[in-house]
Amino acid sequence: MKSMGIDLSSAATGIVVLSQTPTQSPVCLYESEVLINDVKGVKKQRAICVTIMTLINAWRPDKIVLEGYSLNLQNKSSIIPLVELGGLLRFCLHLDGQTWYEVKASQVKQFATGSGNAKKAQVMMHVLKRWGHESKTDNTADAYTLAAIGLGSANLLKGLTQSQYAIAMNLTGRTN
């Protein structure tokens, strides 16, 4: 089974594809950050979505897990582009007939670190500590965690705590 985690952002989107193993640590098949800096607005959002959809069609993951909307009210100028990008990606997934799963940002942090309000650097450290994976960036560490939640939801990730198990088992697929 392959699980793709997507930490969606208009600045730098983290994408990770994991595959199950008989051990606690999944195999990282793919890790990257989507950076589109040469265009702005709708053209940028389109380029990000096309890149993500191309990766989905290339990797054909069994589960696609997105971080749900996490709106930073401290940085109000980022809210509209993020909501537009999130809506566009979900629309593309829907048009492609994909099912995706959403996890709250606090649950991503909880799954990785045990604390729902951990900093991004702590998530990176715990991904390394728990699964032995040195993430390229904090965005790919979040994406790794999202992909791990996907594996966990199929009972394909060993050594889950009760809290992690509860998060993984509460995934609900969306196609709309």
C-alpha positions in Angstrom: 0.0 0.0 0.0 1.2 3.5 -0.8 0.0 6.6 1.1 0.6 10.2 0.0 0.8 13.0 2.4 0.2 16.6 1.2 1.0 19.6 3.4 -0.6 22.2 1.1 0.7 25.7 1.1 1.0 28.5 -1.5 4.5 29.1 -0.4 6.0 25.6 -0.2 3.9 22.4 -0.4 5.4 19.3 1.1 4.6 15.9 -0.6 5.7 12.5 0.6 4.8 9.0 -0.6 5.2 6.1 1.9 4.9 2.4 1.5 4.2 -0.1 4.2 6.9 -2.4 5.6 6.8 -5.2 8.2 8.8 -2.9 10.6 7.7 0.3 12.4 9.4 2.5 9.8 7.7 2.8 6.4 9.7 3.2 3.2 9.8 6.7 1.8 9.3 6.4 -1.9 9.2 10.1 -2.7 9.7 13.4 -0.9 9.7 16.9 -2.3 8.6 20.4 -1.8 6.6 22.2 -4.5 8.0 25.7 -4.9 6.5 27.9 -7.6 8.0 31.3 -7.4 8.0 32.6 -11.0 4.3 33.3 -11.2 1.6 34.6 -8.9 -2.2 34.3 -8.3 -4.3 31.9 -10.2 -1.3 30.9 -12.4 0.7 29.9 -9.3 -2.3 27.9 -7.8 -2.8 26.2 -11.1 0.9 25.2 -11.4 0.9 23.8 -7.8 -2.3 21.8 -8.5 -1.0 20.5 -11.8 2.2 19.4 -10.1 0.3 17.6 -7.3 -2.1 15.9 -9.7 0.8 14.8 -11.9 2.4 13.2 -8.9 -0.8 11.5 -7.8 -1.2 10.0 -11.3 2.4 9.0 -11.4 2.5 7.4 -7.9 -1.1 6.2 -7.8 -1.3 6.2 -4.0 -4.0 4.1 -2.2 -4.5 6.9 0.3 -4.2 10.7 -0.2 -4.1 12.5 3.1 -4.2 16.3 3.2 -3.7 18.7 6.1 -7.1 20.4 6.6 -7.5 24.1 6.5 -5.3 25.7 9.1 -5.9 29.4 8.8 -3.2 31.6 10.4 -5.1 34.7 11.5 -1.8 36.3 12.5 -0.9 36.4 8.8 -4.2 37.4 7.2 -2.8 38.0 3.7 -2.1 34.3 3.4 -5.7 33.2 4.2 -7.3 33.9 0.8 -4.6 32.3 -1.4 -4.5 29.2 0.9 -8.3 28.8 0.8 -8.3 29.3 -3.0 -5.5 26.7 -3.5 -7.2 24.2 -1.1 -10.5 24.6 -3.0 -8.8 24.2 -6.4 -6.9 21.1 -5.3 -10.0 19.5 -3.8 -11.9 20.3 -7.0 -9.1 18.7 -9.1 -9.2 15.6 -6.9 -13.0 15.4 -7.2 -12.8 15.7 -11.1 -10.1 13.0 -11.1 -12.4 10.7 -9.1 -9.9 10.6 -6.2 -10.9 10.0 -2.6 -8.9 12.0 -0.1 -8.7 12.3 3.7 -8.2 15.4 5.8 -6.5 15.7 9.1 -6.5 18.8 11.3 -3.1 20.5 11.8 -3.3 19.9 15.5 -3.8 16.2 14.9 -0.8 16.1 12.6 1.3 17.5 15.4 -0.3 15.2 17.9 0.4 12.2 15.8 4.1 13.1 15.3 5.0 14.5 18.7 2.3 13.7 21.2 1.4 17.4 21.5 -1.2 19.1 19.4 0.5 22.5 19.6 4.1 21.4 18.8 6.3 23.6 16.6 7.3 22.5 13.1 10.9 21.9 14.2 9.6 19.5 16.9 7.6 17.6 14.2 10.8 17.2 12.2 12.7 15.9 15.2 10.0 13.4 16.1 9.7 12.1 12.5 13.5 11.4 12.7 13.2 9.9 16.2 10.1 7.8 15.6 10.6 6.6 12.0 14.3 7.3 11.3 13.5 9.7 8.5 15.5 12.9 8.1 13.0 15.2 6.4 14.3 17.7 3.9 12.1 20.5 5.3 9.5 21.1 7.9 6.8 21.0 5.2 7.9 17.5 4.1 8.0 16.4 7.8 4.3 17.3 8.0 3.7 15.5 4.7 5.6 12.5 6.0 3.3 12.5 9.1 0.2 12.8 7.0 1.3 9.8 4.8 2.1 7.9 8.0 -1.5 8.6 9.3 -2.7 7.1 6.0 -0.8 3.9 6.6 -1.9 3.9 10.2 -5.6 4.1 9.1 -5.1 0.8 7.3 -3.4 -0.8 10.2 -0.1 -0.8 8.3 2.0 1.2 10.7 3.5 -0.6 13.6 3.9 0.7 17.2 1.1 3.3 17.3 0.2 4.8 20.6 -3.5 4.9 21.6 -3.6 8.6 20.6 -2.1 7.9 17.2 -4.4 5.0 16.6 -7.4 7.2 17.5 -6.3 9.8 15.0 -5.7 7.3 12.2 -8.9 5.4 12.7 -11.0 8.6 12.6 -10.1 9.5 9.0 -13.1 10.0 6.8 -12.7 9.9 3.0 -14.0 12.8 0.9 -14.8 12.9 -2.7 -16.8 16.1 -2.8 
